[in-house]
Amino acid sequence: MEASVQNLAGGAVIQLKGRFDIQAAPCFEKALSGAFSGGSPRIIIDLADLEYIGSAGVRSLLVAWKRAQAEDRFVELIRARPDVKKVLMVVGLGDLLPVSDGVMQIMDLFRQDNPQNHQALNNARTFLADLFMALGIEARRAREVVKEIFTTCQALPTLAGIESELKSALRELKLSDRIRDSLSDRSRIIHGQIAPHLGVGSLLDIGAGDGAIGAAFGAGGRHVQLMDVVDYNRTGLPFALYDGMTIPFPDKSFDNALLIVVLHHCADPLRVLREARRVARRRIVVIESVYLSEPNRRFNMFFDWFYNRVLHDGVPVPFNFNSPEGWEHIFRREGFEVAASVDIGLDQVTVPEYHWLYALDIPA
């Protein structure tokens, strides 16, 4: 058997190819050690090219699962062939297999019955009810709406059907407008978080949204360039459209760059990070939504989906979340000097995300 490891932003991926028998166990153990040393709490084992798994292979996966649990990590088995999948189901590893062929998606939260999903969805119910009441919805109505949301998520067979039904059911509450109004102070809050970590000089705001954060930094005369994959700019600052992959500026064009809750929305976060480094001279400030446990990651998945696919349209949700330590490991591996790593926490009442700030210096 062949085993290779790739450390990505969303987790460490082990790819297995061939027959997983007793002779292959040492090969897997070596790959597993490489994945665990990568710092990610999430270990994804890709079984697409695994032709056979015997008892030794099953035992190795069970050991990996127990080790992950002991270290507060999670193992995910993906793309298993039918014969391999059948073995994994029989030996009790079915909870580690997503419903679809790829990595875990939102439907896995609604369809799989396991402790991590129970905790994540129970926490989501509580937060949603509190959120609706904070947005001015009467308590009894808030509880009714939450019940309707989760009944729909459990009852309908397709994600498209769930999203369509929820959009229709929630329209009269005008939740998007209420949330937007509640975030009127967002740019001021984020400016205050970033300012102590940002030196003088020009600034590229990658994934700038409406431009309010960039405008807060441009108020003192700093040159600020906005950039995003869609033009939401509501400011007078210059804006550049971006394909999500290649930043349309030459090397070292800006002194500093911002990536504010951007990376987990990117299909290839590492490419975006490398592009930011290419066009910046001094420092990149990153704020990311992080998770502190596996149920927390699934909670993040639910709200990323709910905010960006139910309350809004068209925002990518690849769920490329990581832990605080996982992101820091990636930044150091990519050659950055981590000048600051700041636990921001839950900093906005209507935003169910635990935030972490990193100030990344670019070596000369």
N, C-alpha and C positions, 0 to 999 in steps of 0.2 A: 504494500500500500504506500502511496505517496501522500504527504501531508505538508501543506504550506500555510503560512500565517501572514495576514495583512492587517495592520492596525489602521482603522479608519476612524473618522470623527464620531460615528455612531456606535462603534464597538470594534472589538477584535474579531476578525473572521478567520476561521480555520477551514480550509478546503481539503476534503478527503477524496482520494481517488483509488479505486481498486477493491481489494478484499480486506475487510477488517477482521482478521483472525489473530491467533495468539502471537504469530510472528510480527504482526503489525503494531502490537501494543506499545513497544518502545518508541516507535516512530510517532505515534499519537501523543505519548507522554512528552516528548521533546517539543512538539508543536504546541501542546497545551501550556507548557511552561513559558514558551515565547509569548503566547496570548496573555497569560496572567501577568507577565512582567511589563506588558504594554500599558498598564494603568487603568484600562477601561473596566467598569463594573459589568459590562455586558459582553458575553462570549457567544459568538454566533458560529455554529458548526454547520457548514454547507455540505450536504450529503448527496448532491445531484449526481456526482460521478462515483458514488459508492455502490459497488455491484452486489456486495454480500456483507452481512454482519453476523459473526458467530458469538458464542457466549463470552469469549475474551473481550470482544469489542463492546458488547453490552456492559460488561463489568467496568471497562475503562470509562464508558460514558457515565455510568452511575457514580464512579469515583469522582469524575469531573463535576458532576452535578452537586455531590455532597461537599466537595471542596469549595465550589462557588457559594453554596449556602453558608458555609462556615465563615467565608470572607465577605459576606453580604454582597455577593455578585449573583448574576443570573445567566444560565445557559439556555440558548435558543437553538433548536435543531430545525434546519430548513431544507426544503426541496428533496425530501427523501423519496426514493423510488417505492412503488407499492409494496414489494416484498420486504424491503427494509422497514418501511413505515409500519407494516403489520407486526413485525418483531418488536419494535419500539413501543407500540400500543400494548402488546401483551405483557411486557415486562414493567409497565407502569410509567413510561416516559412520555405518554401522550400529551401531558400538559405542556411539554416543551416544544410541541409541534404546532406552528401556526395553522389556522384553518386554510389559508391560501398556500401556494407553493413558495412564495418569497418570505421575507422577514415579517415580523409581527405588524399587523395593521389594526385599524380601529375596530373592525368587525370581530377580531379575536377577543377584544374586551367584552363584547356583547354576547359572544357565542360560547366561550370557554369558561367552564365552572371550576375555578381554582382560587386559593386564598389571596393571591396577589390581585386578581381581578375584583374579588369581593371587596377588599380593602380600598382599592383605588376608586371603584364606583360608589361605594358608601361615602367616602370622603367627598367625591364629586357632588353627590346629592346634597350633602350638608352645605357645601360651599355655594352651590347654585341657589339654594333657598335663601341663604344669607345675602348673596349677591342681589337677587331680585328684590329683597326687602330694602337693601341699601340703595337701590335704584328707584325706590318709591312705590313698589308694588305691595299691596296689602298682604299681610302674613298668610291668611288662609288661601288667597289666590296664588301666592308664591308657591305654597306647598302643592296645590293642585297642578300647577304648570310643571313643576319638577316631576311629579308622578306621571304626567302625560308624556313628558320627554323620554323618561326611561322605559315606559310601557311601549312607546313607539320603537325605541332602539332594540328592544327585545323581540318585538312582534314581527316586524317587517323583514323580508328575506334579503333585501339588497341595500347597499349603502346609498345608492342613488334614490331609492324609494324613501329611505329614512330621512335623507336631507331634504327632499321635496316636501314630505309631509310636515317636518318640523318648521321649515320656512313658512309654510302656509299657516300652521297653527300658532306661530309666534308673531306673525306680522302685526297684529293689532296692538301688541305690547310695545312696539317700536324700540326694541332692546338696543339696536345699534345706535340710535339717536341718544338714548339714555346713557349708554356707556361712553359715547363720544363727549357728551356734556360733562360727565363725571371726570373726564381726563383733561379738563381745561388747564390744569396745573402741571400736566405731565412734562412738558418741555422744560419748565422751570426746575422741577425736581431732578430730572436727568442731567440738566446743565450743572446743577449743584453737585451731583455725584461725580461728574467727569472733570469739572474745572480744576480741582486740585492736582489732577494727574496729567493735564495737558499743557505743554509749554507754548511758547509763542510760535508764530508762523502760520503758513497757509494750511487749510484743512479740507480733506475730501470726506464727505459724509456718504458712505456706501450703504444703500438701502434707506434712503433719506425720508421716504414717505412724504408727508405734507411739507417737510422742510422746516418745521417749527424748531427742532433741536439745532439744526444748522444756523437758523436765523438768530437764535439766542447767542451763539458763539460769534456771529458776524456783527452783532450790535456794536461792538467796540472798534470796528474798522478792520477786523481780520478778514482776509480773503477766504471765502467758503465756497466750495463747489459741491453741489448736490448731484447725486446719481442714484438711479433705481431702474428696475425692470419695467415699471409703469410710471407714467408721469402723473403723480398726485400733488405736484408742487403748488403750494398756495402762497409762495413768497416771491420777492423780486430777485432772489438769488439765482445765479446761473445753474442750469440743470442739464445733465447729459443722460440720454437713454443708454441702457446697458443690456447686453444679451444674457447676463447672469453668469458668464464664463470669463470673457476677456474684457478688462477695464480699458476704455478707449482713450488712454493717456499714455505718454511716453514714460520711461523709467525715471524714478526720482522726481516726479512732477510736483509733489506736495511735501510739506514738512511733516504733516500728521494725517492720520486717517481714523475714522470711526466705523465700527461695526456694532450697531446697537440692536440687540436681539435679532440678528440677521442669520448667523451661521446655521442655526437649527432649521431654517426654512430652505436652505440650499441643498440641491441634489448632490453637489460635490463641495462640501464645506472647505476641504483642504485646498482645492483649486482657488476658491475665492480668497482664502487667507493668503495664499502665495501671490496672487495678483495684487492684493492690498500691500503686501511687502514690496512688491516690485515697484509700485508707483509712489511709495512713501520713503522719506529720507530718515526720519527720526523715531517716531513712535506711532503705534496703533493702540487705540483704546477699544476694548471689546467689553460689551455687557451681554451675558448669555443667561438664558433660562436653564437652570441646572436641576438635577435630581439628587436626592440624598439616600434613596432606597429604590428597590424595584417597584413597589406600589406607587411611589412618588413619580417614577418615570411614566407609568401607565396613566396616572392622574394628569400629568402634563400632556400625554397623547390625547386624552379626552378633551381637554380644554383647548388645545391647539386646533383640533378638529372642529369643536363646537364654535369657537370664535371665528375661524377662518373659512369654514365650509358651510356652516349653518347660518350664522349671523352675517357673514360676508360671502363674496364669491371670488373664486379664482386664485386665492392665495395658496401657494404650494405648501403641503404638509408632509414632508418625508420623514418627520419625527427624528431628526438627527440630534437628539439630546445627548448630553454627557454629564458626568459628575464634575464637581469643582476640580478634583484631583485629575480626572481624565482629561479635561481641557488643558490644565496646566502642563501635564505630561506631553500633550500634543504640541503645545506652543514651544516648549523647550526642545522637543525633537525636531521641530521645524527651524530651529536656530535662533529663536527669539530669546532675549533676556527678560525674564518676568520681573519688572520693576515694582509691581504692586499686584496683590491678589486680595480683593476686598469682598467680604460677605455683606451684600446689600440686603438680602432677604426679601420678604413680602413688603414692597415699598409703596404699592398703590392698591387701594381697597378693592377696586373692581378688576384688577389684573391678577389672575390666579397663578402667578409664576414666581418662583424663588430665584432672585437675580444675583449674579456674581459679576464683579468687575475685574478686568485684567488690564494693566498697563504694560504693553509689550515694546521694549526697546529694540531697535534694529541695529545690530552691530555694524560698525564702519567697515 
